[in-house]
């Protein structure tokens, strides 16, 4: 039976309004707003570099050359702006570490390259890294940092798993190794950053690589391998 307007129950919710069609003018305005938003995020990053992790909205506005009310047109509050900045910093970490993971195909060198790439971010941009530590209590920023760690660990696990399989070893440890390595290096990196980098980056990379590699090499040596494969592994230069 066809339902007419007189059959509609008074308690029924009103129909959803139709989504207005996108127009060239609307698209241009949205693009302009997003571009302006990115410019303000860039200004916030510059303000951080200039004033340190305790930078305030007045300093961000001054760096951007706008008033504070303009900032609040694009960001509901300081927390929302800092969340956007944390996403930029996290992307820089991934951009630095991911290529190091992908291009290395030897296990010890893989560990070393990953550690060095991570520490290089702290060394080259200590203020931005300290900002992440300073704002770590913000739930949104916690999620960004955790997501970055997962992204790096997932890529590392894939490469480690491929190398283990190529050597005839069980790839099961690849994922816990990767997550353990990322968590361990992140914790040491936090210590290194908060203490003013008391150890040279090259030395710290070597210390961490030696420590982590000992565990990985121990698992390899303890694997139950056929004698002929064991002899082949012993001929590999590690």
N, C-alpha and C positions, 0 to 999 in steps of 0.2 A: 504494500500500500504506500502510495506516495505521501510524503510528509510535507505539509504546508506550513506557512508561517504561523498559522493559528494553533498548530499542534506543538509548537515549541514550548517546553516547560520553562516556567519563569526562573527556575533555579539553574538552568543550563548556563554555562559560562558564555560570555559573548564570543563571537567568532574572532580568531586571530586576525589582526590586520594584515593585509597583503604586504609583503616586503617591497619597498619602493624600488623600482628598477634602477640599476646603476646607470649613471649618465657620465658623459665625458667630464663634465664640470665636477660632479661628485668624486670621480676617480682622481682628478687632478688635485682636489682639495685634500683627499685622504693621503695621496702621495706627498703633498707639500707638508702636511702635518707630521707624517712619519719622518720625513727628511729633517724637519725642524727638531723633532724629538731626538733623533740621532745626534744632531749637532749639540744639543744640550747635554746629552750623555757624554759626548767627547769633551765638552767644557768641564763637566764634573770630574772626568779623569785627569784633565790638566790641573784642575784645582787641587785634587788629591796629591799630584806630584809636587805642586808648589807649596802646599800648606800641611801636608801629612795626613794621617788617618783620621785626625780629629777635625777635619775641615767641616765648616758649617754651610748652611744654605746661602747665607749672605755672601760668603766667599765664592761659592759656585756661581751665584748670580752675577757677581762682579767680574768673574772670569769670562762668563758668557756674554757680558755686556747687556744684560737685561735686568729687570726688576724681579724681586721675589714673586710677586703675583703672576708674572709670566711663567715662572717655573711651575707654579701650582696649577696652571692651565694644562700642563702636560703630565704632571706627576701629582698624585693625590697628597703625598706627604714625602718627607725625607726618606722614609723606609722604602718607598716604591722607587725612588731615584737610586738609592744605594743598591737595591736589588738589580736594577738595570745595569749599573756599573759592575756589579759582581759577575754578571753574565758576560760582559766584555772581557774582564780579567780571566775568567774561566776559559773562554774561547782561546785566549792567547796561550794558556797552558796546554790545551789540546793541540793547537797549531804547532807548538814547539815539540811536544813529546811524540805525537802520533807518527810523524815522518821518521823519527829516530827508531821507533819500533818497527816500522814497515821495511826499512831498507837494510836492516842487519839480519844476517842469517847464521851467525855463530852464537852459541849459547852465552858464553861469558861476555862476548862483545855486546850481545843484546842487552844483558843486564847492565853493563857499564854505560852503554849509550842512553838507555832509558833514564838511569839515575842522573847522568850528566845533563841531559836535556831538561829534566825537572829542576835541578839545582841552578841551571843557567837562567831560568825564569826568575828565581829568587834573587840571584846575583845581579841581573840586569835591571830588574824592576822591583827593588825591595820595598818601596813605599806602597805599591799596589798589592803586594803580597801581604804586607803587614795590615793593610786595610781589610783584607779577607779575614785575617786573624782577629782584628779588632771588632768586626761585625759578625763574628761566627755565631753569636747567640741569636741572631735574627733567623727565624724558621725558614724564610724563603731563601736566604743566602746559604743556610745549611743544606737545603735541597740542591741548590746549584753546585756546591762543592761536592756533595755526594754523587750527583749525576756526572760530574767531570771525572771523579775517581772511577766510577763504573765504566765510563766510556774508555778511559785509558786501560783499565784492567781487562776489559773485554777484548780490545785489540791485542794486548800483550798475551792473553790466554790463547788466542787464535794462533799467533806466531809460535809460541812455545809448544803448543800442541802439534803443529805441523812439523817442527824440528824433532820432537820426540818420536813421532810416527816415522819420520825419515830415518831415524836411527834404530828403528825396530823396537822402541820402548813403548810402554803403556802411556797413553796421553792423558790418563785420568788426573794426574797431579797438575796439569796445566792451569786449570782455573784457580784452585786454591793457591798455587804458586804466584799467579799473577796478582790476585787480590792481596795476598800477603806482602808481596813486593811493593805494591803501590801504597798500602797502608803504612808499611814500615818506613819507606822513604819519605812519605808525607809527614810522618811524626818527627823524623830526624830533621826534615826541612823546616818544620815549624820551630824546632829548637834552634836550628842554625840561624833562622831569620830573627828570632826574638833576642838572641845573644849577640847580634851584630856580626855574624859570620866569622867566628873566632878561628876557624880552620879554612885554609885555602880550598877552593872548590875542587881542584884536581885531587888533592889529598883526601878530602872527604869522599869523593866519588870512588877512589881506590879502596878506602877503608870499607865502604858499604858493599862494593862489588865483591871484595874478598870474603866478607862475612856471608853474604847471600849466596854467592857461588859455591861456597863450601857445602851448604845444605843441598843445593841442586846436584852437585857432583857426587855427594854421598849417596843420594837416591839412585843416580845412574850406576855407580859402582856396585850398589847392593841389588841391582836388578837381576832376576834369574834368567840369564841369557845363555843360549847355546854356546858351547866352547868356541866354535869358529867365529861367531859374531862377537864374542868377548875379545878374541884376539884382534879382530878388525877394529874394534873400538880403541884398543890399547895403542894402535898405530896412529890414531887421530891426534893431531896436535891441538891441545886445549889451551 
